[in-house]
Amino acid sequence: MSKRADAIAERIEQGGEALAAFTESLSEAEWQTVIPDEERTVAVLVHHVVG
């Protein structure tokens, strides 16, 4: 892989780790919070990003 591709892959991995750490701190109520501009819950948006 090129240096640029390696850097992008590393950044994506860091983002995934940060998202995982964030979601581990959420309460059940926070998971079910609807994001106003998205009209979806936090859980649905996280599922979408992970997928």
PDB file of N, CA, C and O in Angstrom:
ATOM      1  N   MET A   1       0.844  -1.189   0.000  1.00  0.00           N
ATOM      2  CA  MET A   1       0.000   0.000   0.000  1.00  0.00           C
ATOM      3  C   MET A   1       0.883   1.244   0.000  1.00  0.00           C
ATOM      4  O   MET A   1       2.006   1.229   0.505  1.00  0.00           O
ATOM      5  N   SER A   2       0.361   2.297  -0.566  1.00  0.00           N
ATOM      6  CA  SER A   2       1.096   3.557  -0.576  1.00  0.00           C
ATOM      7  C   SER A   2       1.031   4.203   0.798  1.00  0.00           C
ATOM      8  O   SER A   2       0.217   3.824   1.640  1.00  0.00           O
ATOM      9  N   LYS A   3       1.890   5.172   1.010  1.00  0.00           N
ATOM     10  CA  LYS A   3       1.873   5.904   2.287  1.00  0.00           C
ATOM     11  C   LYS A   3       0.529   6.578   2.503  1.00  0.00           C
ATOM     12  O   LYS A   3       0.017   6.595   3.622  1.00  0.00           O
ATOM     13  N   ARG A   4      -0.045   7.131   1.451  1.00  0.00           N
ATOM     14  CA  ARG A   4      -1.341   7.808   1.571  1.00  0.00           C
ATOM     15  C   ARG A   4      -2.438   6.817   1.954  1.00  0.00           C
ATOM     16  O   ARG A   4      -3.261   7.096   2.826  1.00  0.00           O
ATOM     17  N   ALA A   5      -2.442   5.668   1.300  1.00  0.00           N
ATOM     18  CA  ALA A   5      -3.442   4.649   1.617  1.00  0.00           C
ATOM     19  C   ALA A   5      -3.278   4.157   3.054  1.00  0.00           C
ATOM     20  O   ALA A   5      -4.265   3.942   3.758  1.00  0.00           O
ATOM     21  N   ASP A   6      -2.039   3.981   3.481  1.00  0.00           N
ATOM     22  CA  ASP A   6      -1.783   3.576   4.861  1.00  0.00           C
ATOM     23  C   ASP A   6      -2.294   4.622   5.844  1.00  0.00           C
ATOM     24  O   ASP A   6      -2.875   4.277   6.873  1.00  0.00           O
ATOM     25  N   ALA A   7      -2.085   5.875   5.538  1.00  0.00           N
ATOM     26  CA  ALA A   7      -2.529   6.962   6.415  1.00  0.00           C
ATOM     27  C   ALA A   7      -4.060   7.007   6.486  1.00  0.00           C
ATOM     28  O   ALA A   7      -4.633   7.209   7.556  1.00  0.00           O
ATOM     29  N   ILE A   8      -4.705   6.818   5.351  1.00  0.00           N
ATOM     30  CA  ILE A   8      -6.173   6.819   5.329  1.00  0.00           C
ATOM     31  C   ILE A   8      -6.707   5.629   6.125  1.00  0.00           C
ATOM     32  O   ILE A   8      -7.645   5.780   6.908  1.00  0.00           O
ATOM     33  N   ALA A   9      -6.126   4.465   5.934  1.00  0.00           N
ATOM     34  CA  ALA A   9      -6.562   3.273   6.671  1.00  0.00           C
ATOM     35  C   ALA A   9      -6.380   3.462   8.169  1.00  0.00           C
ATOM     36  O   ALA A   9      -7.248   3.082   8.954  1.00  0.00           O
ATOM     37  N   GLU A  10      -5.270   4.040   8.565  1.00  0.00           N
ATOM     38  CA  GLU A  10      -5.012   4.297   9.985  1.00  0.00           C
ATOM     39  C   GLU A  10      -6.037   5.270  10.550  1.00  0.00           C
ATOM     40  O   GLU A  10      -6.524   5.080  11.664  1.00  0.00           O
ATOM     41  N   ARG A  11      -6.365   6.297   9.800  1.00  0.00           N
ATOM     42  CA  ARG A  11      -7.351   7.293  10.264  1.00  0.00           C
ATOM     43  C   ARG A  11      -8.739   6.671  10.409  1.00  0.00           C
ATOM     44  O   ARG A  11      -9.460   6.968  11.361  1.00  0.00           O
ATOM     45  N   ILE A  12      -9.104   5.823   9.478  1.00  0.00           N
ATOM     46  CA  ILE A  12     -10.396   5.140   9.572  1.00  0.00           C
ATOM     47  C   ILE A  12     -10.419   4.237  10.804  1.00  0.00           C
ATOM     48  O   ILE A  12     -11.414   4.190  11.527  1.00  0.00           O
ATOM     49  N   GLU A  13      -9.332   3.532  11.036  1.00  0.00           N
ATOM     50  CA  GLU A  13      -9.247   2.670  12.212  1.00  0.00           C
ATOM     51  C   GLU A  13      -9.352   3.486  13.502  1.00  0.00           C
ATOM     52  O   GLU A  13     -10.037   3.077  14.440  1.00  0.00           O
ATOM     53  N   GLN A  14      -8.685   4.620  13.553  1.00  0.00           N
ATOM     54  CA  GLN A  14      -8.765   5.491  14.731  1.00  0.00           C
ATOM     55  C   GLN A  14     -10.196   5.979  14.938  1.00  0.00           C
ATOM     56  O   GLN A  14     -10.678   6.035  16.069  1.00  0.00           O
ATOM     57  N   GLY A  15     -10.868   6.330  13.859  1.00  0.00           N
ATOM     58  CA  GLY A  15     -12.257   6.776  13.953  1.00  0.00           C
ATOM     59  C   GLY A  15     -13.162   5.682  14.488  1.00  0.00           C
ATOM     60  O   GLY A  15     -14.041   5.945  15.308  1.00  0.00           O
ATOM     61  N   GLY A  16     -12.954   4.469  14.033  1.00  0.00           N
ATOM     62  CA  GLY A  16     -13.737   3.333  14.517  1.00  0.00           C
ATOM     63  C   GLY A  16     -13.516   3.084  15.995  1.00  0.00           C
ATOM     64  O   GLY A  16     -14.460   2.803  16.735  1.00  0.00           O
ATOM     65  N   GLU A  17     -12.260   3.189  16.427  1.00  0.00           N
ATOM     66  CA  GLU A  17     -11.948   3.010  17.844  1.00  0.00           C
ATOM     67  C   GLU A  17     -12.578   4.111  18.692  1.00  0.00           C
ATOM     68  O   GLU A  17     -13.077   3.850  19.787  1.00  0.00           O
ATOM     69  N   ALA A  18     -12.552   5.330  18.186  1.00  0.00           N
ATOM     70  CA  ALA A  18     -13.154   6.452  18.912  1.00  0.00           C
ATOM     71  C   ALA A  18     -14.665   6.276  19.001  1.00  0.00           C
ATOM     72  O   ALA A  18     -15.258   6.547  20.045  1.00  0.00           O
ATOM     73  N   LEU A  19     -15.291   5.828  17.921  1.00  0.00           N
ATOM     74  CA  LEU A  19     -16.736   5.592  17.928  1.00  0.00           C
ATOM     75  C   LEU A  19     -17.090   4.489  18.916  1.00  0.00           C
ATOM     76  O   LEU A  19     -18.069   4.605  19.653  1.00  0.00           O
ATOM     77  N   ALA A  20     -16.299   3.420  18.935  1.00  0.00           N
ATOM     78  CA  ALA A  20     -16.547   2.323  19.875  1.00  0.00           C
ATOM     79  C   ALA A  20     -16.431   2.810  21.315  1.00  0.00           C
ATOM     80  O   ALA A  20     -17.270   2.475  22.151  1.00  0.00           O
ATOM     81  N   ALA A  21     -15.412   3.588  21.607  1.00  0.00           N
ATOM     82  CA  ALA A  21     -15.230   4.113  22.966  1.00  0.00           C
ATOM     83  C   ALA A  21     -16.400   5.012  23.352  1.00  0.00           C
ATOM     84  O   ALA A  21     -16.892   4.947  24.478  1.00  0.00           O
ATOM     85  N   PHE A  22     -16.840   5.840  22.429  1.00  0.00           N
ATOM     86  CA  PHE A  22     -17.970   6.732  22.695  1.00  0.00           C
ATOM     87  C   PHE A  22     -19.238   5.936  22.980  1.00  0.00           C
ATOM     88  O   PHE A  22     -19.949   6.214  23.946  1.00  0.00           O
ATOM     89  N   THR A  23     -19.518   4.951  22.141  1.00  0.00           N
ATOM     90  CA  THR A  23     -20.765   4.207  22.302  1.00  0.00           C
ATOM     91  C   THR A  23     -20.788   3.391  23.585  1.00  0.00           C
ATOM     92  O   THR A  23     -21.859   3.156  24.144  1.00  0.00           O
ATOM     93  N   GLU A  24     -19.642   2.959  24.056  1.00  0.00           N
ATOM     94  CA  GLU A  24     -19.580   2.202  25.304  1.00  0.00           C
ATOM     95  C   GLU A  24     -20.013   3.046  26.495  1.00  0.00           C
ATOM     96  O   GLU A  24     -20.413   2.511  27.529  1.00  0.00           O
ATOM     97  N   SER A  25     -19.934   4.359  26.350  1.00  0.00           N
ATOM     98  CA  SER A  25     -20.285   5.244  27.461  1.00  0.00           C
ATOM     99  C   SER A  25     -21.764   5.640  27.454  1.00  0.00           C
ATOM    100  O   SER A  25     -22.222   6.305  28.383  1.00  0.00           O
ATOM    101  N   LEU A  26     -22.507   5.250  26.440  1.00  0.00           N
ATOM    102  CA  LEU A  26     -23.900   5.673  26.316  1.00  0.00           C
ATOM    103  C   LEU A  26     -24.837   4.836  27.190  1.00  0.00           C
ATOM    104  O   LEU A  26     -24.686   3.620  27.303  1.00  0.00           O
ATOM    105  N   SER A  27     -25.788   5.504  27.789  1.00  0.00           N
ATOM    106  CA  SER A  27     -26.846   4.809  28.520  1.00  0.00           C
ATOM    107  C   SER A  27     -27.877   4.305  27.514  1.00  0.00           C
ATOM    108  O   SER A  27     -27.845   4.678  26.341  1.00  0.00           O
ATOM    109  N   GLU A  28     -28.786   3.459  27.979  1.00  0.00           N
ATOM    110  CA  GLU A  28     -29.854   2.969  27.099  1.00  0.00           C
ATOM    111  C   GLU A  28     -30.696   4.131  26.572  1.00  0.00           C
ATOM    112  O   GLU A  28     -31.091   4.148  25.406  1.00  0.00           O
ATOM    113  N   ALA A  29     -30.966   5.103  27.450  1.00  0.00           N
ATOM    114  CA  ALA A  29     -31.762   6.270  27.023  1.00  0.00           C
ATOM    115  C   ALA A  29     -31.023   7.063  25.948  1.00  0.00           C
ATOM    116  O   ALA A  29     -31.636   7.539  24.993  1.00  0.00           O
ATOM    117  N   GLU A  30     -29.722   7.203  26.101  1.00  0.00           N
ATOM    118  CA  GLU A  30     -28.940   7.935  25.086  1.00  0.00           C
ATOM    119  C   GLU A  30     -28.932   7.180  23.758  1.00  0.00           C
ATOM    120  O   GLU A  30     -28.984   7.805  22.698  1.00  0.00           O
ATOM    121  N   TRP A  31     -28.866   5.847  23.796  1.00  0.00           N
ATOM    122  CA  TRP A  31     -28.924   5.038  22.579  1.00  0.00           C
ATOM    123  C   TRP A  31     -30.213   5.296  21.820  1.00  0.00           C
ATOM    124  O   TRP A  31     -30.234   5.282  20.590  1.00  0.00           O
ATOM    125  N   GLN A  32     -31.297   5.534  22.568  1.00  0.00           N
ATOM    126  CA  GLN A  32     -32.608   5.699  21.956  1.00  0.00           C
ATOM    127  C   GLN A  32     -32.952   7.154  21.638  1.00  0.00           C
ATOM    128  O   GLN A  32     -34.051   7.442  21.165  1.00  0.00           O
ATOM    129  N   THR A  33     -32.023   8.067  21.894  1.00  0.00           N
ATOM    130  CA  THR A  33     -32.241   9.482  21.598  1.00  0.00           C
ATOM    131  C   THR A  33     -32.364   9.681  20.090  1.00  0.00           C
ATOM    132  O   THR A  33     -31.551   9.177  19.315  1.00  0.00           O
ATOM    133  N   VAL A  34     -33.382  10.416  19.692  1.00  0.00           N
ATOM    134  CA  VAL A  34     -33.575  10.720  18.270  1.00  0.00           C
ATOM    135  C   VAL A  34     -32.775  11.974  17.926  1.00  0.00           C
ATOM    136  O   VAL A  34     -32.882  12.997  18.602  1.00  0.00           O
ATOM    137  N   ILE A  35     -31.980  11.881  16.874  1.00  0.00           N
ATOM    138  CA  ILE A  35     -31.191  13.004  16.393  1.00  0.00           C
ATOM    139  C   ILE A  35     -32.120  13.857  15.527  1.00  0.00           C
ATOM    140  O   ILE A  35     -32.591  13.389  14.490  1.00  0.00           O
ATOM    141  N   PRO A  36     -32.394  15.110  15.939  1.00  0.00           N
ATOM    142  CA  PRO A  36     -33.410  15.923  15.250  1.00  0.00           C
ATOM    143  C   PRO A  36     -33.224  16.053  13.736  1.00  0.00           C
ATOM    144  O   PRO A  36     -34.183  15.858  12.989  1.00  0.00           O
ATOM    145  N   ASP A  37     -32.045  16.369  13.277  1.00  0.00           N
ATOM    146  CA  ASP A  37     -31.847  16.577  11.841  1.00  0.00           C
ATOM    147  C   ASP A  37     -31.881  15.266  11.052  1.00  0.00           C
ATOM    148  O   ASP A  37     -32.085  15.272   9.838  1.00  0.00           O
ATOM    149  N   GLU A  38     -31.682  14.159  11.740  1.00  0.00           N
ATOM    150  CA  GLU A  38     -31.664  12.850  11.078  1.00  0.00           C
ATOM    151  C   GLU A  38     -32.985  12.109  11.228  1.00  0.00           C
ATOM    152  O   GLU A  38     -33.333  11.274  10.394  1.00  0.00           O
ATOM    153  N   GLU A  39     -33.717  12.415  12.292  1.00  0.00           N
ATOM    154  CA  GLU A  39     -34.961  11.723  12.621  1.00  0.00           C
ATOM    155  C   GLU A  39     -34.740  10.222  12.792  1.00  0.00           C
ATOM    156  O   GLU A  39     -35.610   9.411  12.474  1.00  0.00           O
ATOM    157  N   ARG A  40     -33.566   9.871  13.297  1.00  0.00           N
ATOM    158  CA  ARG A  40     -33.213   8.489  13.608  1.00  0.00           C
ATOM    159  C   ARG A  40     -32.570   8.474  14.986  1.00  0.00           C
ATOM    160  O   ARG A  40     -32.101   9.503  15.473  1.00  0.00           O
ATOM    161  N   THR A  41     -32.552   7.305  15.610  1.00  0.00           N
ATOM    162  CA  THR A  41     -31.916   7.207  16.923  1.00  0.00           C
ATOM    163  C   THR A  41     -30.397   7.131  16.776  1.00  0.00           C
ATOM    164  O   THR A  41     -29.862   6.862  15.700  1.00  0.00           O
ATOM    165  N   VAL A  42     -29.736   7.376  17.886  1.00  0.00           N
ATOM    166  CA  VAL A  42     -28.277   7.232  17.928  1.00  0.00           C
ATOM    167  C   VAL A  42     -27.909   5.807  17.522  1.00  0.00           C
ATOM    168  O   VAL A  42     -26.959   5.601  16.767  1.00  0.00           O
ATOM    169  N   ALA A  43     -28.659   4.826  18.021  1.00  0.00           N
ATOM    170  CA  ALA A  43     -28.357   3.417  17.700  1.00  0.00           C
ATOM    171  C   ALA A  43     -28.409   3.156  16.196  1.00  0.00           C
ATOM    172  O   ALA A  43     -27.544   2.467  15.656  1.00  0.00           O
ATOM    173  N   VAL A  44     -29.400   3.694  15.530  1.00  0.00           N
ATOM    174  CA  VAL A  44     -29.529   3.483  14.083  1.00  0.00           C
ATOM    175  C   VAL A  44     -28.374   4.157  13.350  1.00  0.00           C
ATOM    176  O   VAL A  44     -27.826   3.588  12.407  1.00  0.00           O
ATOM    177  N   LEU A  45     -28.002   5.354  13.770  1.00  0.00           N
ATOM    178  CA  LEU A  45     -26.904   6.048  13.097  1.00  0.00           C
ATOM    179  C   LEU A  45     -25.573   5.335  13.302  1.00  0.00           C
ATOM    180  O   LEU A  45     -24.772   5.230  12.374  1.00  0.00           O
ATOM    181  N   VAL A  46     -25.340   4.847  14.514  1.00  0.00           N
ATOM    182  CA  VAL A  46     -24.095   4.103  14.769  1.00  0.00           C
ATOM    183  C   VAL A  46     -24.088   2.827  13.927  1.00  0.00           C
ATOM    184  O   VAL A  46     -23.068   2.491  13.325  1.00  0.00           O
ATOM    185  N   HIS A  47     -25.191   2.131  13.880  1.00  0.00           N
ATOM    186  CA  HIS A  47     -25.283   0.911  13.065  1.00  0.00           C
ATOM    187  C   HIS A  47     -24.973   1.240  11.596  1.00  0.00           C
ATOM    188  O   HIS A  47     -24.268   0.488  10.924  1.00  0.00           O
ATOM    189  N   HIS A  48     -25.492   2.342  11.117  1.00  0.00           N
ATOM    190  CA  HIS A  48     -25.256   2.758   9.740  1.00  0.00           C
ATOM    191  C   HIS A  48     -23.768   3.038   9.498  1.00  0.00           C
ATOM    192  O   HIS A  48     -23.213   2.605   8.488  1.00  0.00           O
ATOM    193  N   VAL A  49     -23.134   3.749  10.409  1.00  0.00           N
ATOM    194  CA  VAL A  49     -21.710   4.085  10.257  1.00  0.00           C
ATOM    195  C   VAL A  49     -20.859   2.820  10.294  1.00  0.00           C
ATOM    196  O   VAL A  49     -19.934   2.664   9.496  1.00  0.00           O
ATOM    197  N   VAL A  50     -21.167   1.935  11.206  1.00  0.00           N
ATOM    198  CA  VAL A  50     -20.374   0.705  11.349  1.00  0.00           C
ATOM    199  C   VAL A  50     -20.522  -0.174  10.108  1.00  0.00           C
ATOM    200  O   VAL A  50     -19.571  -0.827   9.679  1.00  0.00           O
ATOM    201  N   GLY A  51     -21.709  -0.179   9.550  1.00  0.00           N
ATOM    202  CA  GLY A  51     -21.961  -1.008   8.368  1.00  0.00           C
ATOM    203  C   GLY A  51     -21.300  -0.455   7.164  1.00  0.00           C
ATOM    204  O   GLY A  51     -21.409  -1.030   6.081  1.00  0.00           O
TER     205      GLY A  51
END
